[in-house]
Amino acid sequence: MPANKKYLSTPFQRFLKITAGFIGGYAVMLSFHILMTFLFHKSDVIMTAAFTGYILWAVLMVLAFLAKNGWKVWAIYVLLTLIFSLPYILKLG
């Protein structure tokens, strides 16, 4: 029994979701851990990032595929990356 067409996304939307999950999710994960280095000791963040980084990246990949619009996922991930990277960009701390 084939899938219902209304639940399938276009190939371009699928491409946007895949790239947002891999690239955007990785960027959000890295920028989040960079933000954590401004709040906690760098050595502690590096040790926990080895474990929490993969978990956060996997969750962000799943969330990208649950969304209906790949453009919205990209916009949210870019916005989160910029917000989390703001202290590093402004050289605060």
PyMOL Python script that loads the backbone (N, CA, C, O; Angstrom):
from pymol import cmd

cmd.read_pdbstr("""\
ATOM      1  N   MET A   1       0.841  -1.165   0.000  1.00  0.00           N
ATOM      2  CA  MET A   1       0.000   0.000   0.000  1.00  0.00           C
ATOM      3  C   MET A   1       0.895   1.241   0.000  1.00  0.00           C
ATOM      4  O   MET A   1       1.690   1.418   0.923  1.00  0.00           O
ATOM      5  N   PRO A   2       0.784   2.091  -1.002  1.00  0.00           N
ATOM      6  CA  PRO A   2       1.656   3.271  -1.079  1.00  0.00           C
ATOM      7  C   PRO A   2       1.269   4.330  -0.046  1.00  0.00           C
ATOM      8  O   PRO A   2       0.151   4.355   0.469  1.00  0.00           O
ATOM      9  N   ALA A   3       2.235   5.199   0.233  1.00  0.00           N
ATOM     10  CA  ALA A   3       2.002   6.267   1.207  1.00  0.00           C
ATOM     11  C   ALA A   3       1.058   7.314   0.633  1.00  0.00           C
ATOM     12  O   ALA A   3       0.989   7.511  -0.580  1.00  0.00           O
ATOM     13  N   ASN A   4       0.346   7.967   1.508  1.00  0.00           N
ATOM     14  CA  ASN A   4      -0.553   9.031   1.099  1.00  0.00           C
ATOM     15  C   ASN A   4       0.282  10.232   0.639  1.00  0.00           C
ATOM     16  O   ASN A   4       1.214  10.636   1.333  1.00  0.00           O
ATOM     17  N   LYS A   5      -0.040  10.793  -0.508  1.00  0.00           N
ATOM     18  CA  LYS A   5       0.757  11.869  -1.108  1.00  0.00           C
ATOM     19  C   LYS A   5       0.798  13.122  -0.244  1.00  0.00           C
ATOM     20  O   LYS A   5       1.773  13.872  -0.303  1.00  0.00           O
ATOM     21  N   LYS A   6      -0.226  13.364   0.550  1.00  0.00           N
ATOM     22  CA  LYS A   6      -0.235  14.592   1.342  1.00  0.00           C
ATOM     23  C   LYS A   6       0.784  14.549   2.483  1.00  0.00           C
ATOM     24  O   LYS A   6       1.100  15.594   3.052  1.00  0.00           O
ATOM     25  N   TYR A   7       1.300  13.380   2.829  1.00  0.00           N
ATOM     26  CA  TYR A   7       2.295  13.267   3.884  1.00  0.00           C
ATOM     27  C   TYR A   7       3.727  13.258   3.350  1.00  0.00           C
ATOM     28  O   TYR A   7       4.677  13.290   4.133  1.00  0.00           O
ATOM     29  N   LEU A   8       3.891  13.217   2.049  1.00  0.00           N
ATOM     30  CA  LEU A   8       5.223  13.193   1.458  1.00  0.00           C
ATOM     31  C   LEU A   8       5.668  14.609   1.133  1.00  0.00           C
ATOM     32  O   LEU A   8       4.855  15.450   0.750  1.00  0.00           O
ATOM     33  N   SER A   9       6.950  14.870   1.285  1.00  0.00           N
ATOM     34  CA  SER A   9       7.475  16.190   0.957  1.00  0.00           C
ATOM     35  C   SER A   9       8.176  16.127  -0.399  1.00  0.00           C
ATOM     36  O   SER A   9       8.505  15.052  -0.899  1.00  0.00           O
ATOM     37  N   THR A  10       8.392  17.294  -0.972  1.00  0.00           N
ATOM     38  CA  THR A  10       9.060  17.367  -2.266  1.00  0.00           C
ATOM     39  C   THR A  10      10.536  17.022  -2.086  1.00  0.00           C
ATOM     40  O   THR A  10      11.054  17.082  -0.971  1.00  0.00           O
ATOM     41  N   PRO A  11      11.216  16.663  -3.174  1.00  0.00           N
ATOM     42  CA  PRO A  11      12.648  16.352  -3.052  1.00  0.00           C
ATOM     43  C   PRO A  11      13.479  17.527  -2.520  1.00  0.00           C
ATOM     44  O   PRO A  11      14.441  17.322  -1.779  1.00  0.00           O
ATOM     45  N   PHE A  12      13.109  18.751  -2.895  1.00  0.00           N
ATOM     46  CA  PHE A  12      13.863  19.910  -2.407  1.00  0.00           C
ATOM     47  C   PHE A  12      13.644  20.119  -0.913  1.00  0.00           C
ATOM     48  O   PHE A  12      14.588  20.446  -0.194  1.00  0.00           O
ATOM     49  N   GLN A  13      12.411  19.935  -0.433  1.00  0.00           N
ATOM     50  CA  GLN A  13      12.155  20.042   1.006  1.00  0.00           C
ATOM     51  C   GLN A  13      12.904  18.950   1.766  1.00  0.00           C
ATOM     52  O   GLN A  13      13.412  19.187   2.862  1.00  0.00           O
ATOM     53  N   ARG A  14      12.970  17.766   1.187  1.00  0.00           N
ATOM     54  CA  ARG A  14      13.722  16.679   1.806  1.00  0.00           C
ATOM     55  C   ARG A  14      15.198  17.029   1.897  1.00  0.00           C
ATOM     56  O   ARG A  14      15.845  16.764   2.910  1.00  0.00           O
ATOM     57  N   PHE A  15      15.735  17.634   0.819  1.00  0.00           N
ATOM     58  CA  PHE A  15      17.134  18.070   0.816  1.00  0.00           C
ATOM     59  C   PHE A  15      17.364  19.135   1.889  1.00  0.00           C
ATOM     60  O   PHE A  15      18.373  19.091   2.593  1.00  0.00           O
ATOM     61  N   LEU A  16      16.441  20.091   2.024  1.00  0.00           N
ATOM     62  CA  LEU A  16      16.572  21.131   3.039  1.00  0.00           C
ATOM     63  C   LEU A  16      16.560  20.541   4.445  1.00  0.00           C
ATOM     64  O   LEU A  16      17.324  20.975   5.307  1.00  0.00           O
ATOM     65  N   LYS A  17      15.704  19.561   4.676  1.00  0.00           N
ATOM     66  CA  LYS A  17      15.628  18.941   5.997  1.00  0.00           C
ATOM     67  C   LYS A  17      16.893  18.143   6.312  1.00  0.00           C
ATOM     68  O   LYS A  17      17.383  18.169   7.441  1.00  0.00           O
ATOM     69  N   ILE A  18      17.417  17.439   5.318  1.00  0.00           N
ATOM     70  CA  ILE A  18      18.635  16.656   5.529  1.00  0.00           C
ATOM     71  C   ILE A  18      19.816  17.564   5.833  1.00  0.00           C
ATOM     72  O   ILE A  18      20.572  17.316   6.772  1.00  0.00           O
ATOM     73  N   THR A  19      19.973  18.616   5.037  1.00  0.00           N
ATOM     74  CA  THR A  19      21.105  19.524   5.270  1.00  0.00           C
ATOM     75  C   THR A  19      20.921  20.307   6.569  1.00  0.00           C
ATOM     76  O   THR A  19      21.896  20.573   7.273  1.00  0.00           O
ATOM     77  N   ALA A  20      19.685  20.677   6.892  1.00  0.00           N
ATOM     78  CA  ALA A  20      19.459  21.368   8.163  1.00  0.00           C
ATOM     79  C   ALA A  20      19.771  20.450   9.332  1.00  0.00           C
ATOM     80  O   ALA A  20      20.343  20.886  10.331  1.00  0.00           O
ATOM     81  N   GLY A  21      19.401  19.184   9.215  1.00  0.00           N
ATOM     82  CA  GLY A  21      19.676  18.238  10.290  1.00  0.00           C
ATOM     83  C   GLY A  21      21.158  18.014  10.497  1.00  0.00           C
ATOM     84  O   GLY A  21      21.637  18.027  11.631  1.00  0.00           O
ATOM     85  N   PHE A  22      21.887  17.810   9.419  1.00  0.00           N
ATOM     86  CA  PHE A  22      23.315  17.537   9.553  1.00  0.00           C
ATOM     87  C   PHE A  22      24.121  18.799   9.808  1.00  0.00           C
ATOM     88  O   PHE A  22      24.807  18.901  10.826  1.00  0.00           O
ATOM     89  N   ILE A  23      24.047  19.750   8.906  1.00  0.00           N
ATOM     90  CA  ILE A  23      24.906  20.936   8.989  1.00  0.00           C
ATOM     91  C   ILE A  23      24.377  21.924  10.029  1.00  0.00           C
ATOM     92  O   ILE A  23      25.124  22.385  10.892  1.00  0.00           O
ATOM     93  N   GLY A  24      23.087  22.245   9.941  1.00  0.00           N
ATOM     94  CA  GLY A  24      22.518  23.196  10.881  1.00  0.00           C
ATOM     95  C   GLY A  24      22.512  22.680  12.305  1.00  0.00           C
ATOM     96  O   GLY A  24      22.803  23.427  13.240  1.00  0.00           O
ATOM     97  N   GLY A  25      22.185  21.412  12.478  1.00  0.00           N
ATOM     98  CA  GLY A  25      22.204  20.827  13.810  1.00  0.00           C
ATOM     99  C   GLY A  25      23.595  20.806  14.413  1.00  0.00           C
ATOM    100  O   GLY A  25      23.765  21.028  15.612  1.00  0.00           O
ATOM    101  N   TYR A  26      24.593  20.536  13.575  1.00  0.00           N
ATOM    102  CA  TYR A  26      25.975  20.541  14.056  1.00  0.00           C
ATOM    103  C   TYR A  26      26.405  21.952  14.450  1.00  0.00           C
ATOM    104  O   TYR A  26      27.093  22.137  15.454  1.00  0.00           O
ATOM    105  N   ALA A  27      25.997  22.947  13.656  1.00  0.00           N
ATOM    106  CA  ALA A  27      26.348  24.334  13.973  1.00  0.00           C
ATOM    107  C   ALA A  27      25.688  24.785  15.275  1.00  0.00           C
ATOM    108  O   ALA A  27      26.313  25.474  16.080  1.00  0.00           O
ATOM    109  N   VAL A  28      24.443  24.405  15.482  1.00  0.00           N
ATOM    110  CA  VAL A  28      23.756  24.759  16.730  1.00  0.00           C
ATOM    111  C   VAL A  28      24.434  24.076  17.906  1.00  0.00           C
ATOM    112  O   VAL A  28      24.630  24.689  18.955  1.00  0.00           O
ATOM    113  N   MET A  29      24.786  22.827  17.739  1.00  0.00           N
ATOM    114  CA  MET A  29      25.441  22.090  18.818  1.00  0.00           C
ATOM    115  C   MET A  29      26.782  22.721  19.175  1.00  0.00           C
ATOM    116  O   MET A  29      27.089  22.889  20.355  1.00  0.00           O
ATOM    117  N   LEU A  30      27.581  23.072  18.175  1.00  0.00           N
ATOM    118  CA  LEU A  30      28.878  23.689  18.451  1.00  0.00           C
ATOM    119  C   LEU A  30      28.721  25.053  19.108  1.00  0.00           C
ATOM    120  O   LEU A  30      29.409  25.364  20.079  1.00  0.00           O
ATOM    121  N   SER A  31      27.821  25.859  18.580  1.00  0.00           N
ATOM    122  CA  SER A  31      27.646  27.195  19.144  1.00  0.00           C
ATOM    123  C   SER A  31      27.091  27.128  20.569  1.00  0.00           C
ATOM    124  O   SER A  31      27.425  27.971  21.401  1.00  0.00           O
ATOM    125  N   PHE A  32      26.250  26.136  20.855  1.00  0.00           N
ATOM    126  CA  PHE A  32      25.740  25.972  22.212  1.00  0.00           C
ATOM    127  C   PHE A  32      26.879  25.649  23.175  1.00  0.00           C
ATOM    128  O   PHE A  32      26.922  26.180  24.285  1.00  0.00           O
ATOM    129  N   HIS A  33      27.791  24.791  22.762  1.00  0.00           N
ATOM    130  CA  HIS A  33      28.898  24.446  23.644  1.00  0.00           C
ATOM    131  C   HIS A  33      29.909  25.594  23.751  1.00  0.00           C
ATOM    132  O   HIS A  33      30.583  25.728  24.772  1.00  0.00           O
ATOM    133  N   ILE A  34      30.016  26.402  22.727  1.00  0.00           N
ATOM    134  CA  ILE A  34      30.848  27.598  22.835  1.00  0.00           C
ATOM    135  C   ILE A  34      30.245  28.558  23.851  1.00  0.00           C
ATOM    136  O   ILE A  34      30.968  29.166  24.641  1.00  0.00           O
ATOM    137  N   LEU A  35      28.929  28.695  23.834  1.00  0.00           N
ATOM    138  CA  LEU A  35      28.255  29.521  24.834  1.00  0.00           C
ATOM    139  C   LEU A  35      28.502  28.975  26.239  1.00  0.00           C
ATOM    140  O   LEU A  35      28.696  29.749  27.176  1.00  0.00           O
ATOM    141  N   MET A  36      28.497  27.673  26.391  1.00  0.00           N
ATOM    142  CA  MET A  36      28.731  27.067  27.701  1.00  0.00           C
ATOM    143  C   MET A  36      30.140  27.346  28.216  1.00  0.00           C
ATOM    144  O   MET A  36      30.354  27.395  29.427  1.00  0.00           O
ATOM    145  N   THR A  37      31.113  27.531  27.304  1.00  0.00           N
ATOM    146  CA  THR A  37      32.477  27.839  27.758  1.00  0.00           C
ATOM    147  C   THR A  37      32.566  29.222  28.378  1.00  0.00           C
ATOM    148  O   THR A  37      33.485  29.492  29.152  1.00  0.00           O
ATOM    149  N   PHE A  38      31.628  30.103  28.053  1.00  0.00           N
ATOM    150  CA  PHE A  38      31.607  31.414  28.693  1.00  0.00           C
ATOM    151  C   PHE A  38      30.962  31.369  30.063  1.00  0.00           C
ATOM    152  O   PHE A  38      31.183  32.265  30.878  1.00  0.00           O
ATOM    153  N   LEU A  39      30.172  30.350  30.333  1.00  0.00           N
ATOM    154  CA  LEU A  39      29.483  30.248  31.612  1.00  0.00           C
ATOM    155  C   LEU A  39      30.194  29.333  32.606  1.00  0.00           C
ATOM    156  O   LEU A  39      30.103  29.544  33.815  1.00  0.00           O
ATOM    157  N   PHE A  40      30.902  28.318  32.102  1.00  0.00           N
ATOM    158  CA  PHE A  40      31.574  27.347  32.958  1.00  0.00           C
ATOM    159  C   PHE A  40      33.048  27.251  32.572  1.00  0.00           C
ATOM    160  O   PHE A  40      33.487  27.877  31.607  1.00  0.00           O
ATOM    161  N   HIS A  41      33.803  26.467  33.329  1.00  0.00           N
ATOM    162  CA  HIS A  41      35.214  26.260  33.001  1.00  0.00           C
ATOM    163  C   HIS A  41      35.339  25.507  31.686  1.00  0.00           C
ATOM    164  O   HIS A  41      34.582  24.576  31.410  1.00  0.00           O
ATOM    165  N   LYS A  42      36.308  25.929  30.879  1.00  0.00           N
ATOM    166  CA  LYS A  42      36.454  25.337  29.547  1.00  0.00           C
ATOM    167  C   LYS A  42      36.747  23.845  29.614  1.00  0.00           C
ATOM    168  O   LYS A  42      36.242  23.084  28.789  1.00  0.00           O
ATOM    169  N   SER A  43      37.537  23.421  30.559  1.00  0.00           N
ATOM    170  CA  SER A  43      37.878  21.997  30.637  1.00  0.00           C
ATOM    171  C   SER A  43      36.645  21.153  30.971  1.00  0.00           C
ATOM    172  O   SER A  43      36.504  20.035  30.474  1.00  0.00           O
ATOM    173  N   ASP A  44      35.759  21.685  31.808  1.00  0.00           N
ATOM    174  CA  ASP A  44      34.537  20.947  32.143  1.00  0.00           C
ATOM    175  C   ASP A  44      33.611  20.844  30.940  1.00  0.00           C
ATOM    176  O   ASP A  44      33.000  19.800  30.710  1.00  0.00           O
ATOM    177  N   VAL A  45      33.507  21.917  30.179  1.00  0.00           N
ATOM    178  CA  VAL A  45      32.632  21.913  29.008  1.00  0.00           C
ATOM    179  C   VAL A  45      33.169  20.962  27.946  1.00  0.00           C
ATOM    180  O   VAL A  45      32.394  20.258  27.299  1.00  0.00           O
ATOM    181  N   ILE A  46      34.464  20.936  27.764  1.00  0.00           N
ATOM    182  CA  ILE A  46      35.049  20.047  26.758  1.00  0.00           C
ATOM    183  C   ILE A  46      34.802  18.588  27.119  1.00  0.00           C
ATOM    184  O   ILE A  46      34.520  17.769  26.244  1.00  0.00           O
ATOM    185  N   MET A  47      34.905  18.264  28.390  1.00  0.00           N
ATOM    186  CA  MET A  47      34.677  16.876  28.814  1.00  0.00           C
ATOM    187  C   MET A  47      33.212  16.473  28.631  1.00  0.00           C
ATOM    188  O   MET A  47      32.927  15.370  28.165  1.00  0.00           O
ATOM    189  N   THR A  48      32.294  17.350  28.990  1.00  0.00           N
ATOM    190  CA  THR A  48      30.887  16.993  28.837  1.00  0.00           C
ATOM    191  C   THR A  48      30.424  17.092  27.387  1.00  0.00           C
ATOM    192  O   THR A  48      29.496  16.388  26.988  1.00  0.00           O
ATOM    193  N   ALA A  49      31.057  17.955  26.593  1.00  0.00           N
ATOM    194  CA  ALA A  49      30.675  18.091  25.182  1.00  0.00           C
ATOM    195  C   ALA A  49      30.969  16.820  24.400  1.00  0.00           C
ATOM    196  O   ALA A  49      30.325  16.552  23.385  1.00  0.00           O
ATOM    197  N   ALA A  50      31.924  16.045  24.858  1.00  0.00           N
ATOM    198  CA  ALA A  50      32.221  14.784  24.183  1.00  0.00           C
ATOM    199  C   ALA A  50      31.015  13.844  24.224  1.00  0.00           C
ATOM    200  O   ALA A  50      30.846  13.014  23.331  1.00  0.00           O
ATOM    201  N   PHE A  51      30.188  13.969  25.240  1.00  0.00           N
ATOM    202  CA  PHE A  51      29.008  13.113  25.367  1.00  0.00           C
ATOM    203  C   PHE A  51      27.729  13.829  24.942  1.00  0.00           C
ATOM    204  O   PHE A  51      26.931  13.291  24.174  1.00  0.00           O
ATOM    205  N   THR A  52      27.545  15.039  25.446  1.00  0.00           N
ATOM    206  CA  THR A  52      26.297  15.746  25.172  1.00  0.00           C
ATOM    207  C   THR A  52      26.229  16.261  23.737  1.00  0.00           C
ATOM    208  O   THR A  52      25.139  16.489  23.213  1.00  0.00           O
ATOM    209  N   GLY A  53      27.367  16.443  23.108  1.00  0.00           N
ATOM    210  CA  GLY A  53      27.373  16.948  21.734  1.00  0.00           C
ATOM    211  C   GLY A  53      26.662  16.017  20.771  1.00  0.00           C
ATOM    212  O   GLY A  53      25.854  16.467  19.959  1.00  0.00           O
ATOM    213  N   TYR A  54      26.946  14.746  20.849  1.00  0.00           N
ATOM    214  CA  TYR A  54      26.312  13.783  19.954  1.00  0.00           C
ATOM    215  C   TYR A  54      24.821  13.629  20.256  1.00  0.00           C
ATOM    216  O   TYR A  54      24.007  13.459  19.347  1.00  0.00           O
ATOM    217  N   ILE A  55      24.478  13.689  21.530  1.00  0.00           N
ATOM    218  CA  ILE A  55      23.063  13.567  21.896  1.00  0.00           C
ATOM    219  C   ILE A  55      22.282  14.771  21.380  1.00  0.00           C
ATOM    220  O   ILE A  55      21.206  14.611  20.804  1.00  0.00           O
ATOM    221  N   LEU A  56      22.815  15.974  21.583  1.00  0.00           N
ATOM    222  CA  LEU A  56      22.140  17.177  21.120  1.00  0.00           C
ATOM    223  C   LEU A  56      22.047  17.198  19.602  1.00  0.00           C
ATOM    224  O   LEU A  56      21.015  17.581  19.051  1.00  0.00           O
ATOM    225  N   TRP A  57      23.108  16.795  18.924  1.00  0.00           N
ATOM    226  CA  TRP A  57      23.104  16.761  17.458  1.00  0.00           C
ATOM    227  C   TRP A  57      22.045  15.777  16.943  1.00  0.00           C
ATOM    228  O   TRP A  57      21.335  16.077  15.983  1.00  0.00           O
ATOM    229  N   ALA A  58      21.942  14.624  17.568  1.00  0.00           N
ATOM    230  CA  ALA A  58      20.943  13.636  17.151  1.00  0.00           C
ATOM    231  C   ALA A  58      19.527  14.157  17.365  1.00  0.00           C
ATOM    232  O   ALA A  58      18.657  13.943  16.521  1.00  0.00           O
ATOM    233  N   VAL A  59      19.289  14.831  18.472  1.00  0.00           N
ATOM    234  CA  VAL A  59      17.963  15.393  18.735  1.00  0.00           C
ATOM    235  C   VAL A  59      17.632  16.470  17.706  1.00  0.00           C
ATOM    236  O   VAL A  59      16.505  16.536  17.216  1.00  0.00           O
ATOM    237  N   LEU A  60      18.598  17.303  17.381  1.00  0.00           N
ATOM    238  CA  LEU A  60      18.368  18.359  16.388  1.00  0.00           C
ATOM    239  C   LEU A  60      18.127  17.776  14.995  1.00  0.00           C
ATOM    240  O   LEU A  60      17.365  18.345  14.214  1.00  0.00           O
ATOM    241  N   MET A  61      18.766  16.654  14.677  1.00  0.00           N
ATOM    242  CA  MET A  61      18.513  16.003  13.386  1.00  0.00           C
ATOM    243  C   MET A  61      17.082  15.465  13.329  1.00  0.00           C
ATOM    244  O   MET A  61      16.399  15.613  12.316  1.00  0.00           O
ATOM    245  N   VAL A  62      16.640  14.851  14.401  1.00  0.00           N
ATOM    246  CA  VAL A  62      15.274  14.313  14.433  1.00  0.00           C
ATOM    247  C   VAL A  62      14.258  15.447  14.341  1.00  0.00           C
ATOM    248  O   VAL A  62      13.259  15.326  13.632  1.00  0.00           O
ATOM    249  N   LEU A  63      14.503  16.535  15.043  1.00  0.00           N
ATOM    250  CA  LEU A  63      13.581  17.672  14.998  1.00  0.00           C
ATOM    251  C   LEU A  63      13.493  18.276  13.601  1.00  0.00           C
ATOM    252  O   LEU A  63      12.437  18.765  13.201  1.00  0.00           O
ATOM    253  N   ALA A  64      14.592  18.246  12.862  1.00  0.00           N
ATOM    254  CA  ALA A  64      14.572  18.780  11.497  1.00  0.00           C
ATOM    255  C   ALA A  64      13.661  17.948  10.601  1.00  0.00           C
ATOM    256  O   ALA A  64      12.998  18.495   9.720  1.00  0.00           O
ATOM    257  N   PHE A  65      13.620  16.656  10.811  1.00  0.00           N
ATOM    258  CA  PHE A  65      12.777  15.799   9.979  1.00  0.00           C
ATOM    259  C   PHE A  65      11.313  15.823  10.403  1.00  0.00           C
ATOM    260  O   PHE A  65      10.440  15.468   9.611  1.00  0.00           O
ATOM    261  N   LEU A  66      11.032  16.227  11.613  1.00  0.00           N
ATOM    262  CA  LEU A  66       9.650  16.304  12.070  1.00  0.00           C
ATOM    263  C   LEU A  66       8.938  17.546  11.556  1.00  0.00           C
ATOM    264  O   LEU A  66       7.708  17.582  11.518  1.00  0.00           O
ATOM    265  N   ALA A  67       9.688  18.556  11.164  1.00  0.00           N
ATOM    266  CA  ALA A  67       9.087  19.799  10.690  1.00  0.00           C
ATOM    267  C   ALA A  67       8.506  19.619   9.292  1.00  0.00           C
ATOM    268  O   ALA A  67       8.910  18.727   8.545  1.00  0.00           O
ATOM    269  N   LYS A  68       7.555  20.479   8.954  1.00  0.00           N
ATOM    270  CA  LYS A  68       6.941  20.399   7.634  1.00  0.00           C
ATOM    271  C   LYS A  68       7.687  21.216   6.597  1.00  0.00           C
ATOM    272  O   LYS A  68       7.662  20.883   5.412  1.00  0.00           O
ATOM    273  N   ASN A  69       8.356  22.290   7.028  1.00  0.00           N
ATOM    274  CA  ASN A  69       9.015  23.182   6.098  1.00  0.00           C
ATOM    275  C   ASN A  69      10.506  23.247   6.420  1.00  0.00           C
ATOM    276  O   ASN A  69      10.892  23.606   7.532  1.00  0.00           O
ATOM    277  N   GLY A  70      11.335  22.900   5.446  1.00  0.00           N
ATOM    278  CA  GLY A  70      12.779  22.918   5.632  1.00  0.00           C
ATOM    279  C   GLY A  70      13.346  24.312   5.784  1.00  0.00           C
ATOM    280  O   GLY A  70      14.356  24.506   6.461  1.00  0.00           O
ATOM    281  N   TRP A  71      12.695  25.296   5.153  1.00  0.00           N
ATOM    282  CA  TRP A  71      13.167  26.681   5.277  1.00  0.00           C
ATOM    283  C   TRP A  71      13.023  27.181   6.709  1.00  0.00           C
ATOM    284  O   TRP A  71      13.894  27.898   7.202  1.00  0.00           O
ATOM    285  N   LYS A  72      11.950  26.816   7.373  1.00  0.00           N
ATOM    286  CA  LYS A  72      11.746  27.239   8.758  1.00  0.00           C
ATOM    287  C   LYS A  72      12.786  26.606   9.675  1.00  0.00           C
ATOM    288  O   LYS A  72      13.277  27.245  10.605  1.00  0.00           O
ATOM    289  N   VAL A  73      13.114  25.354   9.406  1.00  0.00           N
ATOM    290  CA  VAL A  73      14.133  24.676  10.210  1.00  0.00           C
ATOM    291  C   VAL A  73      15.470  25.379  10.043  1.00  0.00           C
ATOM    292  O   VAL A  73      16.170  25.636  11.023  1.00  0.00           O
ATOM    293  N   TRP A  74      15.824  25.688   8.802  1.00  0.00           N
ATOM    294  CA  TRP A  74      17.076  26.401   8.549  1.00  0.00           C
ATOM    295  C   TRP A  74      17.076  27.757   9.240  1.00  0.00           C
ATOM    296  O   TRP A  74      18.084  28.149   9.829  1.00  0.00           O
ATOM    297  N   ALA A  75      15.958  28.479   9.175  1.00  0.00           N
ATOM    298  CA  ALA A  75      15.891  29.800   9.801  1.00  0.00           C
ATOM    299  C   ALA A  75      16.058  29.700  11.319  1.00  0.00           C
ATOM    300  O   ALA A  75      16.765  30.505  11.924  1.00  0.00           O
ATOM    301  N   ILE A  76      15.413  28.720  11.921  1.00  0.00           N
ATOM    302  CA  ILE A  76      15.524  28.548  13.373  1.00  0.00           C
ATOM    303  C   ILE A  76      16.944  28.154  13.751  1.00  0.00           C
ATOM    304  O   ILE A  76      17.484  28.673  14.728  1.00  0.00           O
ATOM    305  N   TYR A  77      17.557  27.249  13.000  1.00  0.00           N
ATOM    306  CA  TYR A  77      18.911  26.800  13.331  1.00  0.00           C
ATOM    307  C   TYR A  77      19.938  27.904  13.124  1.00  0.00           C
ATOM    308  O   TYR A  77      20.876  28.024  13.912  1.00  0.00           O
ATOM    309  N   VAL A  78      19.780  28.704  12.091  1.00  0.00           N
ATOM    310  CA  VAL A  78      20.709  29.826  11.888  1.00  0.00           C
ATOM    311  C   VAL A  78      20.531  30.856  12.995  1.00  0.00           C
ATOM    312  O   VAL A  78      21.517  31.387  13.508  1.00  0.00           O
ATOM    313  N   LEU A  79      19.299  31.144  13.368  1.00  0.00           N
ATOM    314  CA  LEU A  79      19.043  32.103  14.440  1.00  0.00           C
ATOM    315  C   LEU A  79      19.615  31.608  15.771  1.00  0.00           C
ATOM    316  O   LEU A  79      20.235  32.379  16.503  1.00  0.00           O
ATOM    317  N   LEU A  80      19.412  30.341  16.082  1.00  0.00           N
ATOM    318  CA  LEU A  80      19.978  29.784  17.319  1.00  0.00           C
ATOM    319  C   LEU A  80      21.499  29.817  17.301  1.00  0.00           C
ATOM    320  O   LEU A  80      22.130  30.113  18.316  1.00  0.00           O
ATOM    321  N   THR A  81      22.089  29.511  16.147  1.00  0.00           N
ATOM    322  CA  THR A  81      23.540  29.544  16.044  1.00  0.00           C
ATOM    323  C   THR A  81      24.072  30.949  16.278  1.00  0.00           C
ATOM    324  O   THR A  81      25.072  31.125  16.974  1.00  0.00           O
ATOM    325  N   LEU A  82      23.420  31.943  15.709  1.00  0.00           N
ATOM    326  CA  LEU A  82      23.859  33.323  15.914  1.00  0.00           C
ATOM    327  C   LEU A  82      23.683  33.768  17.363  1.00  0.00           C
ATOM    328  O   LEU A  82      24.548  34.448  17.916  1.00  0.00           O
ATOM    329  N   ILE A  83      22.579  33.391  17.971  1.00  0.00           N
ATOM    330  CA  ILE A  83      22.347  33.778  19.371  1.00  0.00           C
ATOM    331  C   ILE A  83      23.366  33.116  20.283  1.00  0.00           C
ATOM    332  O   ILE A  83      23.930  33.772  21.159  1.00  0.00           O
ATOM    333  N   PHE A  84      23.608  31.823  20.089  1.00  0.00           N
ATOM    334  CA  PHE A  84      24.566  31.116  20.939  1.00  0.00           C
ATOM    335  C   PHE A  84      26.002  31.588  20.691  1.00  0.00           C
ATOM    336  O   PHE A  84      26.833  31.526  21.597  1.00  0.00           O
ATOM    337  N   SER A  85      26.301  32.053  19.485  1.00  0.00           N
ATOM    338  CA  SER A  85      27.654  32.487  19.161  1.00  0.00           C
ATOM    339  C   SER A  85      27.909  33.948  19.493  1.00  0.00           C
ATOM    340  O   SER A  85      29.041  34.416  19.372  1.00  0.00           O
ATOM    341  N   LEU A  86      26.896  34.668  19.905  1.00  0.00           N
ATOM    342  CA  LEU A  86      27.017  36.098  20.134  1.00  0.00           C
ATOM    343  C   LEU A  86      28.121  36.461  21.131  1.00  0.00           C
ATOM    344  O   LEU A  86      28.884  37.386  20.853  1.00  0.00           O
ATOM    345  N   PRO A  87      28.245  35.789  22.271  1.00  0.00           N
ATOM    346  CA  PRO A  87      29.356  36.146  23.182  1.00  0.00           C
ATOM    347  C   PRO A  87      30.720  35.924  22.543  1.00  0.00           C
ATOM    348  O   PRO A  87      31.643  36.700  22.793  1.00  0.00           O
ATOM    349  N   TYR A  88      30.871  34.901  21.737  1.00  0.00           N
ATOM    350  CA  TYR A  88      32.145  34.638  21.075  1.00  0.00           C
ATOM    351  C   TYR A  88      32.424  35.694  20.008  1.00  0.00           C
ATOM    352  O   TYR A  88      33.556  36.156  19.867  1.00  0.00           O
ATOM    353  N   ILE A  89      31.391  36.073  19.258  1.00  0.00           N
ATOM    354  CA  ILE A  89      31.551  37.078  18.215  1.00  0.00           C
ATOM    355  C   ILE A  89      31.909  38.426  18.814  1.00  0.00           C
ATOM    356  O   ILE A  89      32.749  39.143  18.269  1.00  0.00           O
ATOM    357  N   LEU A  90      31.278  38.782  19.939  1.00  0.00           N
ATOM    358  CA  LEU A  90      31.524  40.060  20.581  1.00  0.00           C
ATOM    359  C   LEU A  90      32.710  40.015  21.536  1.00  0.00           C
ATOM    360  O   LEU A  90      33.081  41.036  22.115  1.00  0.00           O
ATOM    361  N   LYS A  91      33.300  38.845  21.702  1.00  0.00           N
ATOM    362  CA  LYS A  91      34.461  38.638  22.602  1.00  0.00           C
ATOM    363  C   LYS A  91      34.152  39.055  24.031  1.00  0.00           C
ATOM    364  O   LYS A  91      34.942  39.741  24.681  1.00  0.00           O
ATOM    365  N   LEU A  92      32.997  38.630  24.505  1.00  0.00           N
ATOM    366  CA  LEU A  92      32.624  38.908  25.878  1.00  0.00           C
ATOM    367  C   LEU A  92      33.261  37.882  26.812  1.00  0.00           C
ATOM    368  O   LEU A  92      33.553  36.762  26.394  1.00  0.00           O
ATOM    369  N   GLY A  93      33.469  38.245  28.027  1.00  0.00           N
ATOM    370  CA  GLY A  93      33.983  37.295  29.009  1.00  0.00           C
ATOM    371  C   GLY A  93      35.412  37.341  29.073  1.00  0.00           C
ATOM    372  O   GLY A  93      36.019  36.605  29.851  1.00  0.00           O
TER     373      GLY A  93
END
""", "prot")
cmd.dss("prot")
cmd.show_as("cartoon", "prot")
cmd.util.cbc("prot")
cmd.orient("prot")
